[in-house]
Amino acid sequence: MTRRTVRIAMNGVTGRMGHRQHLVRSILALREQGGLDLGDGTVLWPEPVLVGRREHALRALAERHGLEHFSTDLDEVLADPAVAVYFDAQITSAREQALKKAIAARKHVYTEKPTATGLAGALDLARLATEAGIRHGVVQDKIFLPGLLKLKRLVDGGFFGRILSVRGEFGYWVFEGDWQAAQRPSWNYRAEDGGGIVADMFPHWEYVLHELFGRVTSVQALATTHIPRRWDERGKPYDATADDAAYGIFELEGGAVAQINSSWAVRVDRDELVEFQVDGTHGSAVAGLRGCRVQHRSATPRPVWNPDVPATQAFRDQWQEVPDNGGFGNGFKAQWEMFLKHVYADAPYHWDLLAGARGVQLAELGLKSSAEGRRIDVPEISP
């Protein structure tokens, strides 16, 4: 086997998601397994170059994981011909310009979403990347979750018959930061910094719905700020100017209707932090991060509405668990492997910057729908 080193600039990995999922559980995990086998006698060895604004945080991270390369100068890193891939997990408002710099430097780009703060910027990135002739990809991690992989297996196997509806519930209580520290960074709750649950989660819902059930053709949403005052990482109060909850209805190509609630101001009474129920003419399923339960029409009970007597049926016991039928690895790592094989082994890959632009489009139209109080059609887009 021949080992080929690829140097990857990783911007924003001092943050929780960038550090835990992309650096530790993806890139460092690939190194721990001896690299990525490209299937042609070559093993790809990822060499991360940590990039960020805080030198002390980068230095501490590099020392913790035994890494040599880190820098606070993005331009200098992108000018290095040894750096071949640029990854971005920064704050949303900083991402578009950094990606443009990486594309101009002819680096392959792989990025978190949303790719930009508006559709025009997201489409511009897709156009620039295509013109530059680079490979580009956008993180679509939810479809690699075990629960949703099982759900896709059911869709592909025709389990549902004609799919009628999808109902999603996502969220949890994010502490305000005064009497308990918040679990999410404060910028998430400031619109001027690119925060908001619509901008954060609607791009996820776009690709989940698109990949599993069909393209979103219309959106009707209500976005609101339930908690108007929060406290930042230094304990100082600030006005929460971004939406922290959104209630959306999405029409899908083929006729199915999806309704998804997203909230950082809800206390969880579900088995998992996100759950989707899919109902079809032949059967239904409830999928979360890892589990998936089904009820076929042949085993569907006959409930009768009678509010005068206690319910005697244990409804949750009437569902059957879908077996794993194989192992499921980390979804972020799985997508990193696919993207690197796309770049270095010419493997197919369709979650590109145009796919990322569809997510930005849905968020933008969701906010417009909420502001104008109406349903809005979602047109197909092209670079």
C-alpha positions in Angstrom: 0.0 0.0 0.0 1.1 3.5 -0.8 0.4 6.3 1.7 -0.6 9.6 0.3 -0.7 12.6 2.7 -3.4 15.2 2.2 -3.2 18.4 4.2 -6.6 19.7 5.2 -7.2 23.3 6.5 -9.8 23.0 9.2 -11.3 26.4 10.1 -13.6 26.7 13.2 -12.7 23.4 14.9 -12.3 25.1 18.3 -16.1 25.1 18.4 -18.0 22.1 19.9 -19.3 20.6 16.6 -16.2 21.3 14.6 -14.0 19.8 17.3 -16.0 16.8 18.4 -17.5 15.6 15.2 -15.2 16.8 12.4 -11.8 16.8 14.0 -11.9 14.1 16.6 -14.6 11.7 15.4 -13.8 12.1 11.7 -10.3 13.2 10.7 -8.5 11.9 13.8 -10.6 8.7 13.7 -9.4 8.1 10.1 -5.8 8.5 11.3 -6.4 6.1 14.2 -7.6 3.4 11.7 -4.5 3.9 9.6 -5.9 6.3 7.0 -8.5 6.0 4.3 -8.2 3.1 1.9 -9.0 4.4 -1.6 -9.3 0.9 -3.0 -6.5 1.2 -5.6 -3.6 0.4 -3.3 -3.4 3.9 -1.9 -4.1 4.9 1.7 -5.0 8.6 2.2 -3.4 10.1 5.3 -5.2 13.3 6.5 -3.0 15.9 8.0 -5.1 18.7 9.6 -4.0 22.3 9.7 -6.1 24.0 12.5 -7.2 27.5 11.6 -9.0 30.0 13.8 -8.9 33.4 15.5 -7.6 32.4 18.9 -4.0 31.3 18.9 -4.1 30.0 22.5 -7.1 27.8 21.8 -5.6 26.4 18.6 -2.3 25.7 20.4 -4.1 23.9 23.2 -6.1 21.8 20.7 -3.0 20.9 18.7 -1.1 19.9 21.8 -4.0 17.8 23.1 -4.2 15.8 19.9 -0.5 15.7 19.0 -0.9 17.9 15.9 1.9 20.1 14.4 0.1 22.6 12.2 -2.1 25.5 13.3 -2.5 29.2 12.3 -4.6 32.3 12.8 -3.7 33.5 9.3 -6.2 32.0 6.8 -4.6 33.7 3.8 -1.2 32.3 4.6 -2.7 28.8 5.0 -4.5 29.0 1.7 -1.4 30.2 0.0 0.4 27.0 1.0 0.5 24.7 -2.0 0.7 21.7 0.3 -2.9 22.5 1.6 -5.3 20.8 -0.8 -8.6 20.8 1.0 -10.4 23.6 3.0 -13.0 22.8 5.6 -15.2 25.4 7.3 -17.1 25.1 10.6 -17.0 28.8 11.5 -19.8 31.0 12.7 -22.2 31.3 9.8 -21.6 35.0 9.1 -17.9 34.4 8.4 -18.3 31.3 6.2 -19.1 32.8 2.8 -16.1 35.0 2.5 -13.7 32.3 3.7 -15.1 29.8 1.2 -14.7 32.4 -1.6 -11.0 32.8 -0.6 -10.5 29.0 -0.6 -12.2 28.6 -4.0 -10.0 31.5 -5.4 -7.0 29.6 -4.1 -8.2 26.5 -6.0 -8.6 24.4 -2.9 -11.3 21.7 -2.8 -13.9 22.8 -0.2 -16.0 20.9 2.2 -18.2 22.9 4.5 -20.8 23.0 7.2 -24.1 24.6 6.5 -25.7 27.0 5.9 -23.1 27.8 3.2 -24.1 31.5 3.2 -26.5 34.0 4.8 -28.6 34.3 1.7 -29.5 32.4 -1.5 -27.6 34.8 -3.8 -24.4 34.2 -1.9 -24.9 30.5 -1.8 -25.5 30.3 -5.5 -22.5 32.4 -6.1 -20.3 30.0 -4.2 -21.7 27.1 -6.3 -21.0 29.0 -9.5 -17.5 30.0 -8.5 -16.6 26.5 -7.4 -17.8 25.1 -10.7 -15.9 27.6 -12.7 -12.7 26.9 -10.6 -13.0 23.2 -11.4 -12.6 22.2 -7.8 -14.5 19.4 -5.9 -17.0 20.8 -3.3 -19.2 19.3 -0.7 -21.6 20.3 2.1 -22.2 18.4 5.3 -25.6 16.6 5.2 -25.1 14.6 8.4 -28.7 13.8 9.4 -29.2 11.4 6.5 -26.3 9.3 7.8 -27.9 8.8 11.2 -28.8 5.1 11.9 -32.5 5.9 12.5 -32.8 7.8 9.2 -30.8 5.1 7.3 -33.3 2.6 8.5 -36.1 4.9 7.4 -34.5 5.2 4.0 -34.4 1.4 3.8 -38.1 1.3 4.4 -38.7 3.9 1.7 -36.6 2.1 -0.8 -38.3 -1.2 0.1 -41.8 0.2 -0.6 -42.9 -0.4 3.0 -45.1 2.7 3.2 -47.0 2.4 0.0 -48.0 5.9 -0.9 -46.5 8.3 1.6 -49.1 10.7 3.0 -47.3 12.8 5.6 -44.2 13.3 7.6 -44.2 14.8 11.1 -41.0 15.9 12.7 -40.2 17.2 16.2 -36.8 18.6 17.0 -35.4 20.5 19.9 -34.7 20.8 23.6 -34.5 23.4 26.3 -31.4 25.7 25.9 -30.8 27.4 29.2 -31.0 31.1 29.2 -27.5 31.4 30.7 -28.3 33.3 33.9 -28.8 30.5 36.4 -27.4 27.7 34.3 -24.9 27.9 31.5 -26.4 27.7 28.0 -25.5 24.6 25.9 -25.2 26.6 22.7 -23.1 29.7 21.9 -24.7 33.1 22.3 -24.3 34.1 18.6 -26.9 31.5 17.8 -29.5 33.8 19.3 -28.4 37.1 17.6 -29.7 37.7 14.1 -26.9 40.2 13.4 -24.4 37.4 13.9 -26.2 34.9 11.6 -28.1 33.1 14.4 -31.7 31.7 14.3 -33.2 28.3 14.3 -34.6 28.7 10.8 -31.2 29.5 9.4 -29.7 26.6 11.4 -32.3 23.8 11.0 -34.3 24.5 7.7 -31.2 23.5 5.7 -31.2 20.2 7.5 -34.9 19.7 6.9 -34.4 20.5 3.2 -32.0 17.7 2.5 -33.7 15.2 4.8 -37.0 15.7 3.0 -35.4 15.9 -0.4 -33.3 12.8 0.0 -36.0 10.6 1.6 -39.4 11.8 0.4 -39.1 14.3 -2.4 -38.2 17.9 -3.2 -39.9 20.7 -1.1 -42.3 22.6 -3.4 -43.8 25.0 -0.9 -43.2 26.3 2.6 -45.4 27.9 5.2 -43.7 28.8 8.5 -44.0 30.7 11.7 -40.8 31.7 13.3 -40.7 33.3 16.7 -38.5 34.3 19.6 -39.9 32.7 22.8 -37.0 33.7 25.1 -36.2 37.4 24.3 -33.4 37.8 26.9 -30.3 35.6 27.4 -26.9 35.7 29.0 -23.7 35.2 27.0 -20.5 33.2 27.8 -19.3 36.0 30.1 -22.5 36.1 32.1 -23.6 39.4 30.5 -27.3 39.8 29.4 -28.1 40.4 25.8 -31.3 40.7 23.6 -32.1 37.6 21.7 -32.8 39.0 18.3 -32.9 35.7 16.4 -35.8 33.2 16.2 -35.5 30.3 18.7 -38.5 28.3 17.5 -40.1 27.6 14.1 -43.2 25.8 13.1 -43.2 24.7 9.4 -45.4 23.0 6.9 -43.7 21.8 3.7 -45.4 20.4 0.6 -43.4 17.8 -1.2 -43.1 16.7 -4.8 -45.5 13.8 -5.2 -48.1 15.1 -2.8 -46.9 14.3 0.7 -47.1 17.0 3.4 -44.4 17.4 6.0 -44.8 19.4 9.2 -41.7 20.0 11.4 -41.5 21.8 14.7 -38.0 23.1 15.7 -37.4 24.7 19.1 -34.7 25.6 21.6 -37.5 26.4 24.1 -39.1 23.0 24.5 -38.7 20.3 27.1 -38.3 16.9 25.7 -41.0 14.2 26.1 -39.7 12.0 23.2 -37.4 9.0 23.0 -34.8 11.1 21.1 -34.0 14.8 20.5 -35.4 14.5 17.0 -38.1 12.2 15.8 -39.9 11.8 12.5 -43.2 10.0 12.0 -44.0 8.9 8.4 -47.5 7.7 7.6 -48.3 5.8 4.4 -51.2 3.8 3.0 -49.4 0.5 3.8 -47.6 1.4 7.0 -46.1 3.9 9.3 -42.7 4.4 11.0 -41.2 6.6 13.8 -37.5 7.2 13.4 -35.0 9.0 15.7 -31.3 9.4 15.8 -30.7 5.7 16.2 -33.9 3.8 16.5 -36.8 3.2 14.1 -40.2 1.5 14.9 -42.8 0.4 12.4 -46.5 -0.5 12.3 -47.8 -2.3 9.1 -51.4 -1.9 8.0 -52.0 -5.6 8.7 -51.0 -5.0 12.4 -52.7 -1.6 12.8 -55.1 -1.7 15.8 -58.6 -0.1 15.8 -58.6 2.7 18.3 -62.0 4.1 19.2 -62.4 7.6 20.7 -64.2 7.5 24.0 -63.1 10.2 26.5 -65.4 8.8 29.2 -63.2 5.8 30.0 -59.5 5.4 30.5 -57.4 4.2 27.6 -56.7 0.5 27.8 -54.3 0.2 24.9 -50.5 0.7 25.3 -50.0 2.4 22.0 -46.2 2.4 22.0 -46.2 -1.4 22.5 -48.0 -1.9 19.2 -44.9 -1.0 17.2 -42.1 -3.2 16.0 -38.4 -2.2 16.2 -36.5 -2.2 12.9 -33.3 -4.3 13.2 -29.9 -2.8 12.6 -29.0 -5.5 10.0 -25.4 -4.2 10.0 -23.2 -1.7 11.8 -23.5 2.1 11.7 -20.5 4.2 12.1 -20.3 7.9 12.8 -22.3 9.8 10.2 -19.9 12.7 10.0 -16.9 10.4 9.5 -18.9 8.4 6.8 -19.5 11.6 4.8 -15.9 12.8 5.2 -14.8 9.4 3.7 -17.2 9.8 0.8 -16.0 13.4 0.1 -12.3 12.5 0.2 -12.9 9.5 -2.1 -14.8 11.9 -4.4 -11.7 14.2 -4.5 -9.0 11.5 -4.7 -10.7 8.5 -6.2 -13.3 10.1 -8.4 -16.1 8.5 -6.5 -19.6 10.0 -7.1 -20.9 12.6 -4.7 -23.9 14.9 -5.1 -24.1 16.8 -1.8 -22.3 19.8 -3.3 -22.6 23.6 -2.9 -25.7 23.6 -5.1 -27.4 21.2 -2.6 -26.2 23.5 0.1 -27.9 26.4 -1.7 -31.2 24.6 -1.6 -31.0 24.6 2.2 -30.2 28.3 2.3 -33.1 28.9 -0.1 -35.6 27.0 2.1 -34.4 29.0 5.2 -34.7 32.3 3.4 -38.2 31.5 2.1 -39.2 30.1 5.5 -38.3 33.5 7.1 -40.2 35.3 4.3 -43.2 33.1 4.8 -43.2 33.9 8.5 -42.8 37.6 8.0 -45.6 37.8 5.3 -47.9 35.2 6.9 -48.4 33.2 3.7 -47.4 30.0 1.9 -44.6 30.4 -0.6 -43.6 28.2 -3.5 -40.1 26.9 -3.6 -38.7 27.0 -7.2 -36.0 24.7 -8.4 -32.6 26.3 -8.6 -29.6 26.0 -10.8 -26.1 27.5 -10.6 
